């Protein structure tokens, strides 16, 4: 039996005859289980595989990545293991959006193949990337930042046992994001991009998210939904409806 730590992918409801594969990449501190409920809400011919970054859940014994190239390579290795001649698409939320974009570029370099569609959520494109230093700050500061982004989890973050389990992976992910330096301009992707953002997201702006259009030669659709940085939890149905519509046209 394959040790779960050896693969980055979690396919909760495998679809052997899938027409399309959807790979979902979580936010900083997030895990594959964030997307567990999506499988049952997608068309029966779409297989959803969530990416499990190292250092959490059933990959807790694998050292967390602390640099973008290492995390991207871990994701690419997982995605490559599931690729065949069927179309595939990538969805990334927050940090996952940048990882998905860099993975798309890496797959093109390594395989000469791109996703059929790239979905990015709640994240400015690389040309607007802003660095910070939360990965160097105290546990109190880091938990304060998490509580600001996820106020409904503030009580949980106040528990010492939870902090000790959660913070190492969170700090590593923040380091990945905050030390990320986009490479010299890479060739635009050929696939369409759909960029999601929330009207009240304090982490990015609609104008910045709209500039994902500069990174593809194809169309780029902007979808603005009510909510904050984690809008996609209450607005899951709208997000999945957009994804379903886009993948329905793929051959």
Secondary structure as UniProt FT lines:
FT   HELIX           4..6
FT   STRAND          9..10
FT   TURN            12..13
FT   TURN            16..17
FT   STRAND          20..25
FT   TURN            28..29
FT   HELIX           32..41
FT   TURN            44..45
FT   STRAND          46..51
FT   TURN            54..55
FT   HELIX           57..59
FT   TURN            60..61
FT   HELIX           68..80
FT   TURN            81..82
FT   STRAND          87..93
FT   HELIX           95..111
FT   STRAND          117..121
FT   HELIX           126..128
FT   HELIX           134..136
FT   HELIX           139..149
FT   HELIX           151..153
FT   HELIX           154..157
FT   HELIX           160..178
FT   STRAND          192..198
FT   TURN            199..200
FT   HELIX           206..210
FT   HELIX           211..215
FT   STRAND          220..225
FT   TURN            229..230
FT   HELIX           231..234
FT   HELIX           236..248
//
